[in-house]
């Protein structure tokens, strides 16, 4: 509001709605891009000495090492990990493909991370050996070397709205949770748990934790927030709300040639029109379904083979199959899903309207392109050649001609179902044993907690007793100190206590008339304080006593004519340990007057 000179919040809100540039400026001001190379170096020491050896002790040789750095800002954390991984590989002779993903919501910081160029002050953030090995000098800046830049991929991502990376060995998400509300934290932790491989490592900030999801992670390091994913049955995993949204406009692919002003050339339109025509005229009817059999996309006219059933619609292709097709279609889908191979059913008899037709049914598992991974293409082709049973003398409506092949397949399906049932039964028994064992462990833990609670109660009572005794001793000490203070004050003796460094520790009120002391002088050197004595070397005398450990006595006179016997000596505690020096001043005016009177009388008697 100050920058835009808005007088009220409502005025600034109106300005924000009318000005797109202000929205971007506010967004940039809200971001916190604090990062540096090897920030919290203990985390990277843990990565090199413990995390990487543990990962490679159980890693499959044919898989890549995958790590994700969420909220990476300008990329220093990603490159730090890349340096550590490179050093570990060279020290242990490991050759392994590495994929490091750095993401951030700010496109500007991601662009800087991609460039990999940093100011000279990074020399203070790492050892000279690493700086020389992994960076090259570029004028007054340092540029990341190709060896650690190649395995790193940077991308703009909103971690709460965009799909996450998966199958990760390492996941760094440091100092991001602390800026989120509790509900957003729960969503994000469930996403992080899903993204990791079994026993994958999660690194959070030093002041962050997994909160209510602690049961899904093992904490590996007590001082730092480093966790290992616990893998369990699906029912025991945290519920996850997958972040999925439409791609931002700037991310959508645009196949526009330079100089075309946003319009593709005519030849591109013609090519696409020809492709659509060929697909329509010469490609048989087909559809794409997911693993559950739900229809994703339909091409061509499939109404001859599918029809909508009565009741609620879920677009399950098996329930939509017409008479004669349902068994072969569901069987082919199951076999294709189990074998990952193409399944073909020739001459399947399907009832269309009032007659039967023979078609060739093909179900093909798809693995690429990536958007179609784990889906199936179902192809409907009219059978070629003469049919064994013509439509004219085919079976009447409602009839069904059982075939031996189908009976065999039904038997095979039944056997497979029985095997699956036995396997499920064994898993259920094993789960039951695990639950029984877990229940016993929980009971044992509960007993231990109850015992610990009783011990804590007993300890609390002891602490209360000790606290009461300490309070009583404190009161007694306070009374003793007051008594000693009253005694010292009543003696009318000027006393000054000094520490070993010759600073004022405490003094009696009588001393304030000889040495100009006030309460605020406690802790000041004695040499910094003026006095009313006719001697110039008082600090030197005190220092001499402190050095030689020998007491000094002398008669001194004040500037207003009073006489005192000054004594400077070492002050020791109960254990005979020197705690400083003490100065005492005893008034001897009466003694001096008596001596003077005796001297005067003696002078009169001599004649």
C-alpha positions as CSV (number, residue, x, y, z in Angstrom):
1,X,0.0,0.0,0.0
2,X,2.9,2.3,0.7
3,X,4.6,1.7,-2.6
4,X,1.3,2.2,-4.6
5,X,0.2,5.1,-2.4
6,X,-3.0,3.4,-1.5
7,X,-4.8,5.0,1.5
8,X,-6.9,2.0,2.4
9,X,-6.9,-1.8,1.8
10,X,-10.0,-1.5,-0.3
11,X,-8.2,1.0,-2.6
12,X,-5.2,-1.2,-2.9
13,X,-7.4,-4.3,-3.7
14,X,-9.1,-2.3,-6.5
15,X,-5.7,-1.3,-7.8
16,X,-4.5,-4.9,-7.7
17,X,-7.5,-6.0,-9.7
18,X,-7.0,-3.4,-12.4
19,X,-3.2,-3.8,-12.8
20,X,-1.7,-7.1,-13.9
21,X,1.8,-5.9,-13.3
22,X,1.0,-5.2,-9.7
23,X,-0.1,-8.8,-9.3
24,X,3.2,-10.1,-10.6
25,X,5.1,-7.6,-8.4
26,X,3.2,-8.7,-5.3
27,X,3.8,-12.4,-6.2
28,X,7.5,-11.7,-6.4
29,X,7.6,-9.9,-3.1
30,X,5.8,-12.7,-1.3
31,X,8.3,-15.3,-2.5
32,X,11.2,-16.2,-0.1
33,X,14.2,-17.3,-2.1
34,X,16.8,-17.8,0.7
35,X,19.3,-20.5,-0.4
36,X,23.0,-21.1,-0.8
37,X,25.5,-23.9,-1.7
38,X,25.7,-26.6,1.1
39,X,23.2,-24.8,3.3
40,X,23.0,-26.9,6.5
41,X,26.2,-28.8,5.6
42,X,25.3,-31.6,8.1
43,X,22.5,-32.7,5.7
44,X,25.0,-33.2,2.8
45,X,27.5,-35.0,5.1
46,X,24.6,-37.4,6.0
47,X,23.8,-37.8,2.3
48,X,27.3,-38.8,1.4
49,X,28.2,-40.9,4.4
50,X,24.9,-42.7,5.2
51,X,22.1,-42.1,2.7
52,X,23.9,-43.0,-0.5
53,X,25.6,-46.1,0.9
54,X,22.2,-47.3,2.2
55,X,20.5,-46.6,-1.2
56,X,23.1,-48.5,-3.2
57,X,23.2,-51.4,-0.8
58,X,19.6,-52.4,-1.9
59,X,19.4,-50.7,-5.3
60,X,18.6,-52.6,-8.5
61,X,21.5,-52.1,-11.0
62,X,19.1,-51.4,-13.9
63,X,17.3,-48.4,-12.2
64,X,18.3,-44.8,-12.2
65,X,19.1,-42.8,-9.1
66,X,16.2,-40.2,-8.9
67,X,16.0,-37.2,-6.6
68,X,13.6,-34.3,-6.5
69,X,14.3,-30.9,-4.9
70,X,11.0,-29.0,-4.3
71,X,11.2,-25.3,-3.9
72,X,14.8,-25.2,-5.2
73,X,14.9,-21.4,-5.9
74,X,18.0,-20.6,-7.9
75,X,19.3,-24.2,-7.8
76,X,22.2,-24.1,-5.3
77,X,20.8,-27.0,-3.3
78,X,20.4,-29.2,-6.4
79,X,23.9,-28.5,-7.6
80,X,25.3,-29.1,-4.1
81,X,23.7,-32.6,-4.0
82,X,25.0,-33.2,-7.6
83,X,28.5,-32.5,-6.4
84,X,28.2,-34.8,-3.4
85,X,26.8,-37.6,-5.6
86,X,29.6,-37.2,-8.2
87,X,32.2,-37.4,-5.5
88,X,30.6,-40.5,-4.0
89,X,30.5,-42.2,-7.4
90,X,34.2,-41.5,-8.1
91,X,35.3,-42.6,-4.6
92,X,33.4,-46.0,-4.9
93,X,33.8,-46.6,-8.7
94,X,30.0,-46.4,-9.3
95,X,28.5,-45.8,-12.8
96,X,24.8,-45.2,-12.5
97,X,22.4,-42.9,-14.5
98,X,21.3,-40.0,-12.3
99,X,18.1,-37.9,-12.6
100,X,17.9,-34.8,-10.5
101,X,14.7,-32.6,-10.7
102,X,14.7,-29.1,-9.4
103,X,11.3,-27.3,-9.2
104,X,10.0,-23.9,-8.1
105,X,6.9,-21.9,-8.5
106,X,8.9,-18.8,-9.7
107,X,9.9,-18.9,-13.4
108,X,12.6,-16.2,-12.8
109,X,14.5,-18.2,-10.3
110,X,14.2,-21.4,-12.4
111,X,15.7,-19.5,-15.4
112,X,18.7,-18.5,-13.2
113,X,19.1,-22.1,-12.0
114,X,19.1,-23.3,-15.6
115,X,21.9,-20.9,-16.5
116,X,24.0,-22.1,-13.6
117,X,25.9,-18.8,-13.3
118,X,26.6,-17.4,-9.8
119,X,28.4,-14.5,-8.1
120,X,31.9,-14.6,-6.7
121,X,30.6,-14.8,-3.1
122,X,29.9,-18.6,-3.5
123,X,33.6,-19.1,-2.9
124,X,32.8,-18.7,0.8
125,X,30.2,-21.4,0.7
126,X,32.3,-24.4,-0.3
127,X,35.9,-25.7,-0.3
128,X,38.4,-24.4,-2.8
129,X,38.7,-27.9,-4.2
130,X,35.0,-28.1,-5.0
131,X,35.0,-24.6,-6.5
132,X,38.0,-25.5,-8.8
133,X,36.6,-28.9,-9.8
134,X,32.9,-28.1,-10.4
135,X,33.0,-24.5,-11.6
136,X,34.7,-22.5,-14.3
137,X,35.5,-18.8,-14.1
138,X,33.4,-16.6,-16.3
139,X,34.5,-13.0,-15.9
140,X,33.5,-11.9,-12.4
141,X,31.2,-15.0,-12.0
142,X,31.4,-18.7,-11.7
143,X,29.7,-21.1,-14.1
144,X,28.6,-24.7,-13.2
145,X,30.6,-27.3,-15.1
146,X,28.9,-29.7,-17.5
147,X,29.5,-32.8,-15.4
148,X,27.0,-31.7,-12.7
149,X,24.7,-29.7,-15.0
150,X,23.8,-32.5,-17.4
151,X,21.8,-34.8,-14.9
152,X,19.8,-31.9,-13.6
153,X,16.4,-30.9,-15.0
154,X,14.7,-27.6,-13.8
155,X,11.0,-26.9,-14.2
156,X,8.4,-24.5,-13.0
157,X,5.9,-26.3,-10.7
158,X,3.3,-25.5,-8.2
159,X,3.8,-28.4,-5.8
160,X,0.2,-28.2,-4.5
161,X,-1.5,-28.1,-7.9
162,X,0.9,-29.8,-10.4
163,X,1.5,-33.6,-10.6
164,X,4.5,-34.7,-8.6
165,X,7.6,-36.7,-9.6
166,X,7.4,-40.4,-8.6
167,X,9.7,-43.4,-7.9
168,X,12.2,-41.2,-6.1
169,X,15.2,-42.3,-4.0
170,X,15.7,-38.9,-2.5
171,X,13.3,-36.0,-1.9
172,X,14.5,-32.6,-0.6
173,X,11.7,-30.3,0.6
174,X,13.4,-28.1,3.0
175,X,11.9,-25.0,4.6
176,X,8.7,-25.1,2.6
177,X,6.2,-26.7,5.0
178,X,6.7,-23.9,7.5
179,X,5.0,-21.4,5.1
180,X,1.9,-23.6,4.6
181,X,-1.3,-23.9,6.6
182,X,-1.9,-27.2,8.4
183,X,-4.3,-28.5,5.9
184,X,-1.9,-27.8,3.0
185,X,0.9,-29.4,5.0
186,X,-1.1,-32.6,5.3
187,X,-1.8,-32.7,1.6
188,X,1.8,-32.1,0.7
189,X,3.2,-34.7,3.1
190,X,0.9,-37.3,1.6
191,X,2.1,-36.4,-1.8
192,X,5.7,-36.6,-0.7
193,X,5.1,-40.1,0.8
194,X,3.5,-41.2,-2.5
195,X,6.4,-39.9,-4.6
196,X,9.1,-41.9,-2.7
197,X,10.1,-45.4,-3.4
198,X,9.9,-47.9,-0.5
199,X,12.6,-46.9,2.0
200,X,13.2,-43.7,0.0
201,X,14.6,-40.7,2.0
202,X,12.8,-37.4,2.7
203,X,14.8,-34.4,3.9
204,X,12.9,-31.6,5.5
205,X,14.1,-28.3,7.1
206,X,15.6,-28.3,10.6
207,X,12.4,-26.8,12.1
208,X,10.0,-29.1,10.1
209,X,8.5,-32.6,10.7
210,X,6.1,-35.0,9.3
211,X,3.5,-34.1,11.9
212,X,0.6,-36.4,12.1
213,X,2.1,-38.7,9.4
214,X,5.0,-39.9,11.7
215,X,3.6,-43.4,11.5
216,X,4.4,-43.5,7.7
217,X,8.1,-42.5,8.1
218,X,11.1,-43.6,10.2
219,X,13.2,-40.7,11.5
220,X,16.9,-41.6,10.7
221,X,18.6,-38.6,12.3
222,X,17.6,-37.1,15.6
223,X,19.3,-33.8,15.1
224,X,18.1,-33.2,11.5
225,X,14.7,-33.8,9.9
226,X,15.7,-36.8,7.7
227,X,13.1,-39.5,7.3
228,X,12.8,-42.9,5.6
229,X,9.5,-44.0,4.0
230,X,7.7,-46.9,5.6
231,X,5.9,-49.1,3.1
232,X,2.8,-50.9,4.2
233,X,-0.5,-52.2,2.8
234,X,-2.6,-49.8,0.8
235,X,-5.1,-49.4,3.6
236,X,-2.3,-48.2,5.9
237,X,-1.0,-45.5,3.6
238,X,-1.9,-41.8,3.9
239,X,-4.9,-40.7,1.8
240,X,-3.6,-38.7,-1.1
241,X,-5.3,-36.0,-3.1
242,X,-3.5,-36.0,-6.4
243,X,-2.7,-32.4,-7.7
244,X,-4.0,-32.3,-11.2
245,X,-4.8,-29.2,-13.2
246,X,-4.9,-28.1,-16.8
247,X,-1.5,-27.1,-18.2
248,X,-0.8,-23.4,-18.1
249,X,-1.2,-21.7,-21.5
250,X,2.6,-21.0,-21.7
251,X,3.3,-24.7,-21.2
252,X,1.1,-26.0,-24.1
253,X,2.9,-27.1,-27.2
254,X,2.5,-24.8,-30.1
255,X,3.4,-26.1,-33.5
256,X,3.8,-22.7,-35.2
257,X,6.6,-21.8,-37.5
258,X,8.6,-18.6,-37.1
259,X,7.1,-15.7,-39.1
260,X,3.7,-17.3,-39.4
261,X,2.1,-14.7,-37.1
262,X,0.3,-17.4,-35.1
263,X,-1.1,-19.2,-38.2
264,X,0.2,-22.5,-39.5
265,X,0.9,-22.7,-43.2
266,X,-1.7,-24.2,-45.5
267,X,0.3,-27.3,-46.2
268,X,0.0,-28.2,-42.5
269,X,-3.8,-27.9,-42.7
270,X,-3.9,-30.1,-45.8
271,X,-1.8,-32.7,-44.2
272,X,-4.0,-32.9,-41.1
273,X,-7.1,-33.0,-43.2
274,X,-5.7,-36.0,-45.2
275,X,-4.8,-37.8,-42.0
276,X,-8.3,-37.3,-40.6
277,X,-9.8,-38.6,-43.9
278,X,-7.6,-41.7,-44.0
279,X,-8.3,-42.5,-40.3
280,X,-12.0,-42.1,-40.9
281,X,-12.2,-44.2,-44.1
282,X,-9.6,-47.0,-43.6
283,X,-9.2,-47.4,-39.8
284,X,-11.5,-50.0,-38.1
285,X,-13.6,-49.0,-35.1
286,X,-11.5,-48.9,-31.9
287,X,-11.4,-47.4,-28.4
288,X,-8.9,-46.8,-25.6
289,X,-9.8,-48.0,-22.1
290,X,-7.9,-47.8,-18.8
291,X,-6.9,-50.7,-16.5
292,X,-10.4,-50.8,-15.0
293,X,-12.0,-51.1,-18.4
294,X,-13.4,-47.5,-18.4
295,X,-13.6,-45.9,-21.8
296,X,-11.1,-43.0,-22.4
297,X,-11.5,-42.4,-26.1
298,X,-13.6,-43.8,-29.0
299,X,-12.8,-43.8,-32.7
300,X,-15.2,-44.8,-35.4
301,X,-18.7,-46.3,-35.1
302,X,-18.8,-48.7,-32.3
303,X,-22.6,-48.8,-31.8
304,X,-22.8,-52.2,-33.6
305,X,-20.8,-53.8,-30.8
306,X,-21.6,-51.7,-27.7
307,X,-24.8,-50.4,-26.2
308,X,-25.6,-48.4,-23.0
309,X,-27.0,-50.7,-20.3
310,X,-29.9,-49.7,-18.0
311,X,-29.3,-48.0,-14.7
312,X,-26.4,-45.7,-13.6
313,X,-23.6,-45.3,-16.2
314,X,-20.0,-45.8,-15.4
315,X,-18.7,-46.3,-19.1
316,X,-17.4,-49.8,-18.3
317,X,-16.7,-51.3,-21.7
318,X,-17.5,-54.9,-20.5
319,X,-21.0,-54.0,-19.3
320,X,-21.7,-52.2,-22.6
321,X,-20.8,-55.1,-24.8
322,X,-23.6,-56.6,-26.9
323,X,-24.7,-60.2,-26.7
324,X,-22.0,-62.7,-27.7
325,X,-19.1,-60.1,-27.2
326,X,-19.2,-59.7,-23.4
327,X,-17.3,-62.8,-22.4
328,X,-14.6,-62.6,-25.1
329,X,-14.0,-58.9,-24.4
330,X,-13.7,-59.2,-20.6
331,X,-11.5,-62.3,-21.0
332,X,-9.2,-60.7,-23.6
333,X,-8.8,-57.6,-21.3
334,X,-7.9,-59.8,-18.3
335,X,-5.3,-61.8,-20.4
336,X,-3.8,-58.7,-22.0
337,X,-3.5,-57.1,-18.5
338,X,-1.8,-60.2,-17.0
339,X,0.5,-61.0,-19.9
340,X,1.2,-57.5,-21.3
341,X,0.8,-59.0,-24.8
342,X,-1.6,-58.5,-27.6
343,X,-4.6,-60.9,-27.3
344,X,-6.6,-61.7,-30.5
345,X,-10.0,-63.4,-30.7
346,X,-11.0,-64.3,-34.3
347,X,-14.6,-64.8,-35.5
348,X,-16.4,-63.6,-32.4
349,X,-20.2,-63.8,-33.0
350,X,-21.9,-60.6,-31.9
351,X,-25.6,-59.9,-32.1
352,X,-26.2,-56.6,-33.9
353,X,-29.9,-55.6,-34.1
354,X,-31.7,-58.8,-35.3
355,X,-28.8,-60.8,-36.6
356,X,-25.3,-62.1,-35.6
357,X,-22.1,-60.9,-37.2
358,X,-18.6,-62.3,-36.9
359,X,-15.8,-59.9,-36.0
360,X,-12.1,-60.2,-35.1
361,X,-11.5,-58.7,-31.6
362,X,-8.0,-57.5,-30.7
363,X,-6.9,-56.1,-27.3
364,X,-3.4,-54.4,-27.3
365,X,-1.6,-53.1,-24.1
366,X,-0.1,-49.6,-24.7
367,X,3.1,-48.3,-23.1
368,X,3.8,-45.2,-25.2
369,X,3.4,-42.4,-25.7
370,X,3.5,-41.6,-22.0
371,X,-0.1,-40.2,-21.8
372,X,-1.3,-43.7,-22.9
373,X,0.8,-45.7,-20.6
374,X,-1.0,-48.6,-18.8
375,X,-4.0,-48.3,-21.2
376,X,-5.5,-50.8,-23.8
377,X,-6.6,-50.4,-27.4
378,X,-9.6,-52.5,-28.3
379,X,-10.0,-53.0,-32.1
380,X,-13.2,-54.2,-33.8
381,X,-12.7,-55.6,-37.3
382,X,-15.2,-57.4,-39.5
383,X,-14.1,-61.0,-40.2
384,X,-12.9,-61.6,-43.7
385,X,-13.9,-64.7,-45.8
386,X,-17.1,-66.7,-45.6
387,X,-18.7,-67.1,-42.3
388,X,-19.4,-70.6,-40.9
389,X,-23.0,-69.5,-40.2
390,X,-24.7,-67.0,-42.5
391,X,-26.9,-64.3,-41.1
392,X,-29.9,-65.8,-42.9
393,X,-29.9,-69.2,-41.2
394,X,-28.3,-68.0,-38.0
395,X,-29.7,-68.6,-34.6
396,X,-33.0,-66.9,-33.7
397,X,-33.1,-64.0,-31.2
398,X,-32.2,-65.0,-27.7
399,X,-30.4,-68.2,-28.8
400,X,-26.7,-68.8,-27.9
401,X,-24.5,-71.4,-29.5
402,X,-22.0,-72.6,-26.9
403,X,-18.5,-73.4,-28.2
404,X,-15.9,-75.8,-26.7
405,X,-13.3,-73.0,-26.9
406,X,-15.3,-70.9,-24.6
407,X,-15.9,-73.7,-22.2
408,X,-12.2,-74.3,-22.0
409,X,-11.6,-70.6,-21.4
410,X,-14.2,-70.6,-18.7
411,X,-12.5,-73.5,-17.0
412,X,-9.1,-71.7,-17.2
413,X,-10.7,-68.5,-15.8
414,X,-12.2,-70.5,-13.0
415,X,-8.9,-72.1,-12.1
416,X,-7.2,-68.8,-12.1
417,X,-9.9,-67.4,-9.8
418,X,-9.4,-70.3,-7.5
419,X,-5.6,-69.7,-7.5
420,X,-6.2,-66.0,-6.8
421,X,-8.5,-66.9,-4.0
422,X,-6.0,-69.2,-2.4
423,X,-3.3,-66.6,-2.7
424,X,-5.6,-64.0,-1.2
425,X,-6.4,-66.4,1.6
426,X,-2.7,-66.9,2.4
427,X,-2.2,-63.1,2.4
428,X,-5.1,-62.7,4.7
429,X,-3.7,-65.3,7.1
430,X,-0.3,-63.6,7.0
431,X,-2.0,-60.2,7.6
432,X,-3.9,-61.7,10.5
433,X,-0.6,-62.9,12.1
434,X,0.9,-59.5,11.5
435,X,-2.0,-57.8,13.2
436,X,-1.9,-60.2,16.1
437,X,1.9,-59.6,16.5
438,X,1.3,-55.8,16.2
439,X,-1.5,-56.0,18.8
440,X,0.9,-57.8,21.2
441,X,3.6,-55.2,20.6
442,X,1.1,-52.4,21.2
443,X,0.0,-54.0,24.5
444,X,3.7,-54.3,25.5
445,X,4.3,-50.7,24.5
446,X,1.2,-49.6,26.5
447,X,2.5,-51.4,29.6
448,X,5.9,-49.7,29.1
449,X,4.3,-46.3,28.7
450,X,2.2,-46.9,31.9
451,X,5.4,-47.8,33.8
452,X,7.2,-44.8,32.3
453,X,4.2,-42.6,33.4
454,X,4.5,-43.9,37.0
455,X,8.2,-43.3,37.0
456,X,7.7,-39.7,35.7
457,X,5.1,-39.1,38.4
458,X,7.6,-40.3,41.0
459,X,10.4,-38.2,39.5
460,X,8.0,-35.2,39.4
461,X,7.3,-35.6,43.2
462,X,11.1,-35.9,43.9
463,X,11.7,-32.7,41.8
464,X,9.0,-30.9,43.7
465,X,10.7,-31.9,47.0
466,X,14.1,-30.8,45.7
467,X,12.6,-27.6,44.5
468,X,11.0,-26.9,47.9
469,X,14.4,-27.6,49.6
470,X,16.2,-25.3,47.2
471,X,13.6,-22.5,47.9
472,X,14.2,-22.9,51.6
473,X,18.0,-22.8,51.2
474,X,17.6,-19.8,48.9
475,X,15.6,-18.0,51.6
476,X,18.2,-18.9,54.3
477,X,21.0,-17.6,52.1
478,X,19.1,-14.4,51.5
479,X,18.6,-13.9,55.3
480,X,22.3,-14.7,55.9
481,X,23.4,-12.2,53.3
482,X,21.1,-9.5,54.7
483,X,22.5,-10.3,58.2
484,X,26.1,-10.0,57.0
485,X,25.3,-6.8,55.2
486,X,23.8,-5.3,58.3
487,X,26.8,-6.3,60.4
488,X,29.2,-4.8,57.9
489,X,27.2,-1.6,57.7
490,X,27.0,-1.3,61.6
491,X,30.8,-1.6,62.0
492,X,31.3,1.8,60.3
493,X,34.3,0.2,58.5
494,X,34.8,1.1,54.9
495,X,35.2,-2.1,52.9
496,X,35.6,-2.6,49.2
497,X,35.6,-6.1,47.6
498,X,37.3,-6.5,44.2
499,X,37.3,-9.4,41.7
500,X,40.5,-11.0,40.4
501,X,40.4,-8.5,37.5
502,X,40.3,-5.6,40.0
503,X,36.7,-4.7,39.2
504,X,34.4,-3.6,42.0
505,X,32.3,-6.6,43.3
506,X,30.6,-4.9,46.3
507,X,31.2,-2.2,49.0
508,X,29.8,-0.9,52.3
509,X,28.1,2.5,52.5
510,X,31.0,3.9,54.6
511,X,33.4,3.3,51.6
512,X,31.4,5.6,49.4
513,X,32.8,8.6,51.3
514,X,36.4,7.6,50.7
515,X,36.1,6.2,47.2
516,X,33.5,7.8,45.0
517,X,31.4,4.7,44.5
518,X,27.8,4.3,43.5
519,X,25.7,1.2,42.7
520,X,26.3,1.4,39.0
521,X,30.1,1.2,39.6
522,X,29.8,-2.5,40.3
523,X,31.7,-4.3,37.6
524,X,34.0,-1.2,36.8
525,X,37.8,-1.4,37.3
526,X,39.0,0.4,40.5
527,X,41.4,2.4,38.3
528,X,38.5,4.1,36.6
529,X,37.1,5.5,39.9
530,X,38.3,8.6,41.7
531,X,38.9,8.8,45.5
532,X,39.3,11.3,48.3
533,X,42.7,10.0,49.7
534,X,45.9,11.8,49.6
535,X,47.7,9.0,47.7
536,X,48.2,8.7,43.9
537,X,49.1,5.1,43.6
538,X,46.0,3.3,45.0
539,X,45.4,1.1,41.9
540,X,49.0,0.2,41.7
541,X,49.1,-0.8,45.4
542,X,46.0,-3.0,44.9
543,X,47.6,-4.6,41.8
544,X,50.8,-5.3,43.7
545,X,48.9,-7.1,46.5
546,X,47.0,-9.2,43.8
547,X,50.3,-10.1,42.1
548,X,52.4,-10.8,45.2
549,X,49.7,-12.2,47.5
550,X,51.2,-10.1,50.3
551,X,49.0,-7.9,52.4
552,X,49.8,-4.1,52.8
553,X,48.9,-1.8,55.7
554,X,49.4,2.0,55.8
555,X,48.0,5.1,57.4
556,X,46.3,7.4,54.9
557,X,44.7,10.8,55.2
558,X,41.7,12.1,53.3
559,X,41.7,15.5,51.6
560,X,39.5,16.9,54.4
561,X,42.0,15.9,57.1
562,X,40.6,12.6,58.5
563,X,43.0,9.7,59.1
564,X,42.4,6.0,58.3
565,X,44.3,2.8,58.6
566,X,44.2,1.2,55.1
567,X,44.7,-2.6,54.8
568,X,44.8,-4.3,51.3
569,X,44.7,-8.1,51.4
570,X,43.8,-11.2,49.4
571,X,40.2,-12.5,49.7
572,X,39.8,-16.3,49.7
573,X,36.7,-18.5,49.7
574,X,35.9,-21.6,51.8
575,X,38.0,-23.8,49.6
576,X,41.1,-21.5,50.0
577,X,40.7,-20.3,46.4
578,X,41.5,-16.7,45.7
579,X,38.4,-14.7,44.7
580,X,40.0,-11.2,44.6
581,X,41.2,-8.5,46.9
582,X,39.6,-6.5,49.7
583,X,40.3,-3.0,50.9
584,X,39.4,-2.0,54.5
585,X,39.6,1.6,56.0
586,X,39.4,2.0,59.8
587,X,39.0,5.6,61.1
588,X,41.9,6.5,63.5
589,X,41.2,10.2,64.1
590,X,40.9,9.6,67.9
591,X,44.2,7.7,67.9
592,X,45.9,10.5,66.0
593,X,44.5,13.2,68.3
594,X,45.7,11.2,71.4
595,X,49.2,10.8,69.9
596,X,49.3,14.5,69.1
597,X,48.1,15.4,72.7
598,X,50.8,13.1,74.2
599,X,53.4,14.7,72.1
600,X,52.3,18.2,73.1
601,X,52.3,17.2,76.8
602,X,55.7,15.6,76.5
603,X,57.1,18.7,75.0
604,X,56.0,20.8,78.0
605,X,57.6,18.5,80.5
606,X,61.0,18.5,78.9
607,X,62.0,22.0,80.0
